Amino acid sequence: SINLGYCDRITDKGVVELSYAFRNLSALRQLSLDFWNFKSQKDEGMKSLVSSLKQTPFLDTLNLNFSKWDLLTSNTLARLSKSLYALSSLNCLSLDFYECSLIKDSDIVALLTAIGRLQFLKRLKLNFSGTAKLNHGGFNTLLNLLQSSKNLASLGLEFDGRTFKSIRISKMMEIIGQITGLKNLSLT
């Protein structure tokens, strides 16, 4: 577990150096990185870091917190999505994008599509509060993800209240109701 929240002395180059460590950690099973309110002025290091996650193919637990990092870009999220394709043994995934203002609906679609391919996923927590409004494409991709996630035992979803309308909530709950092994549910 590495907590770099509020670290204003960690440079972009320092995050690139951290990403190099994953080359030697191919047997890593659990990883938690906290970049809450990260102060880096660029995202080159973060692009390198999320790309390097592919070097940890046996990872079964991944927690990434990018909350309140204003510079999280579409390019970084695209690389994270590609890395998730390589992490086929993940069974626990937590991604926190609270108040990451640059995230777009298309970024969410790509990320949810990648998550939908994780066959062994049992615990999923996603926080998109304070990010882009989840539009039609993102919401439909979320529904597809939930339909394909029959092995989930725990699900946590956080979105802005403006994201959901009554009809969307009822459709989502209908699909969640079909996840028969679900033991824990948190929707906020």
C-alpha positions as CSV (number, residue, x, y, z in Angstrom):
1,S,0.0,0.0,0.0
2,I,1.4,3.4,-1.0
3,N,-0.2,6.6,0.0
4,L,0.9,9.7,-2.0
5,G,-2.1,11.8,-1.2
6,Y,-1.3,15.5,-0.6
7,C,2.4,14.8,-1.5
8,D,3.4,18.0,-3.2
9,R,7.1,17.0,-3.4
10,I,6.6,13.9,-5.5
11,T,7.3,15.0,-9.1
12,D,6.0,13.5,-12.3
13,K,9.5,11.9,-12.6
14,G,9.1,10.3,-9.2
15,V,5.8,8.6,-10.3
16,V,7.6,7.3,-13.5
17,E,10.3,5.8,-11.2
18,L,7.6,4.2,-9.1
19,S,6.2,2.6,-12.3
20,Y,9.5,1.0,-13.0
21,A,9.3,-1.0,-9.8
22,F,6.4,-3.0,-11.3
23,R,8.8,-4.6,-13.8
24,N,10.2,-6.6,-10.8
25,L,7.0,-7.3,-9.1
26,S,5.3,-9.7,-11.5
27,A,4.2,-12.0,-8.6
28,L,2.4,-9.2,-6.8
29,R,-1.1,-10.2,-5.6
30,Q,-2.4,-7.0,-3.9
31,L,-1.8,-3.4,-4.7
32,S,-3.3,-0.3,-3.2
33,L,-2.2,3.2,-4.4
34,D,-3.7,6.3,-3.0
35,F,-3.2,9.5,-5.0
36,W,-6.0,11.5,-3.2
37,N,-5.6,15.2,-3.9
38,F,-2.3,14.4,-5.7
39,K,-0.3,17.6,-6.4
40,S,1.6,16.6,-9.6
41,Q,1.3,19.2,-12.3
42,K,1.5,16.6,-15.1
43,D,0.1,13.2,-15.8
44,E,3.0,11.6,-17.8
45,G,4.1,9.7,-14.7
46,M,0.6,8.5,-14.0
47,K,0.3,7.3,-17.6
48,S,3.5,5.3,-17.1
49,L,2.3,4.0,-13.8
50,V,-1.1,2.7,-15.0
51,S,0.5,1.2,-18.1
52,S,3.0,-0.6,-15.9
53,L,0.2,-2.5,-14.1
54,K,0.3,-4.9,-17.0
55,Q,3.6,-6.2,-15.5
56,T,1.6,-7.7,-12.5
57,P,-0.5,-10.4,-14.2
58,F,-1.3,-12.3,-11.0
59,L,-2.8,-9.3,-9.2
60,D,-6.1,-10.3,-7.6
61,T,-6.7,-7.1,-5.6
62,L,-6.3,-3.6,-7.0
63,N,-7.3,-0.4,-5.2
64,L,-6.6,3.0,-6.9
65,N,-7.7,6.3,-5.5
66,F,-7.4,9.3,-7.7
67,S,-9.9,11.4,-5.8
68,K,-9.6,15.2,-6.2
69,W,-6.7,14.9,-8.7
70,D,-7.7,17.6,-11.2
71,L,-5.2,16.5,-13.9
72,L,-6.4,12.9,-14.4
73,T,-6.8,12.8,-18.2
74,S,-8.5,10.7,-20.9
75,N,-5.1,9.4,-21.9
76,T,-4.3,8.1,-18.4
77,L,-7.8,6.4,-18.2
78,A,-7.3,4.9,-21.6
79,R,-4.0,3.3,-20.5
80,L,-5.7,2.1,-17.2
81,S,-8.4,0.5,-19.3
82,K,-5.8,-1.3,-21.5
83,S,-4.0,-2.5,-18.4
84,L,-7.1,-3.9,-16.9
85,Y,-7.4,-6.2,-19.9
86,A,-4.1,-7.8,-18.9
87,L,-5.2,-8.3,-15.3
88,S,-7.5,-11.2,-15.9
89,S,-7.1,-12.7,-12.4
90,L,-8.5,-9.7,-10.6
91,N,-11.2,-10.6,-8.1
92,C,-11.3,-7.3,-6.2
93,L,-11.3,-3.9,-7.9
94,S,-11.8,-0.5,-6.3
95,L,-11.4,2.7,-8.4
96,D,-12.1,6.1,-6.9
97,F,-12.4,9.1,-9.2
98,Y,-14.2,11.5,-6.8
99,E,-14.1,15.0,-8.2
100,C,-11.8,14.2,-11.1
101,S,-13.2,16.9,-13.3
102,L,-11.6,16.0,-16.6
103,I,-13.2,12.5,-16.8
104,K,-15.7,12.3,-19.7
105,D,-18.5,9.9,-20.4
106,S,-16.4,8.2,-23.2
107,D,-13.6,7.6,-20.6
108,I,-16.1,5.9,-18.3
109,V,-17.4,3.7,-21.2
110,A,-13.9,2.5,-22.0
111,L,-13.1,1.8,-18.4
112,L,-16.4,-0.1,-17.7
113,T,-15.9,-2.1,-20.9
114,A,-12.5,-3.2,-19.7
115,I,-13.9,-4.1,-16.2
116,G,-16.7,-6.1,-17.9
117,R,-14.1,-8.5,-19.2
118,L,-12.7,-9.4,-15.8
119,Q,-14.3,-12.9,-15.4
120,F,-13.2,-13.6,-11.8
121,L,-14.3,-10.3,-10.3
122,K,-16.1,-10.8,-7.0
123,R,-15.9,-7.3,-5.4
124,L,-16.3,-4.1,-7.3
125,K,-16.3,-0.5,-6.0
126,L,-16.5,2.5,-8.3
127,N,-16.8,6.1,-7.3
128,F,-17.5,8.7,-10.1
129,S,-19.1,11.3,-7.8
130,G,-18.2,14.8,-8.9
131,T,-17.0,13.7,-12.3
132,A,-18.7,14.0,-15.6
133,K,-22.4,13.2,-15.7
134,L,-22.9,9.6,-16.8
135,N,-24.6,9.9,-20.2
136,H,-26.6,7.4,-22.2
137,G,-23.5,5.5,-23.4
138,G,-21.9,5.3,-20.0
139,F,-25.1,4.2,-18.3
140,N,-25.7,1.5,-20.9
141,T,-22.2,0.3,-20.6
142,L,-22.7,0.1,-16.8
143,L,-25.8,-2.0,-17.3
144,N,-23.9,-4.3,-19.7
145,L,-21.1,-4.6,-17.0
146,L,-23.7,-5.5,-14.4
147,Q,-25.4,-8.0,-16.6
148,S,-22.1,-9.8,-17.3
149,S,-20.9,-9.7,-13.6
150,K,-22.8,-12.7,-12.3
151,N,-20.0,-13.6,-9.9
152,L,-20.1,-10.4,-7.9
153,A,-20.5,-10.9,-4.2
154,S,-20.0,-7.2,-3.3
155,L,-20.9,-4.1,-5.4
156,G,-20.5,-0.4,-4.5
157,L,-21.4,2.4,-6.9
158,E,-21.1,6.1,-6.2
159,F,-22.4,8.6,-8.8
160,D,-23.8,12.1,-8.6
161,G,-27.5,12.2,-8.0
162,R,-27.9,14.1,-11.3
163,T,-26.7,10.9,-13.1
164,F,-29.8,8.9,-12.3
165,K,-33.4,9.3,-13.1
166,S,-36.1,7.0,-11.7
167,I,-36.3,4.9,-14.9
168,R,-32.5,4.4,-14.8
169,I,-32.5,3.4,-11.2
170,S,-35.3,0.9,-11.7
171,K,-33.6,-0.7,-14.8
172,M,-30.3,-0.9,-12.9
173,M,-31.9,-2.5,-9.8
174,E,-33.7,-5.0,-12.1
175,I,-30.3,-6.1,-13.4
176,I,-28.6,-6.0,-10.0
177,G,-31.5,-8.2,-8.7
178,Q,-30.3,-10.9,-11.1
179,I,-26.8,-11.1,-9.5
180,T,-27.9,-14.0,-7.3
181,G,-24.6,-14.3,-5.3
182,L,-24.6,-10.6,-4.3
183,K,-24.2,-10.3,-0.6
184,N,-23.1,-6.6,-0.2
185,L,-24.6,-3.7,-2.1
186,S,-23.9,0.0,-1.6
187,L,-25.4,2.6,-4.0
188,T,-24.8,6.3,-3.2
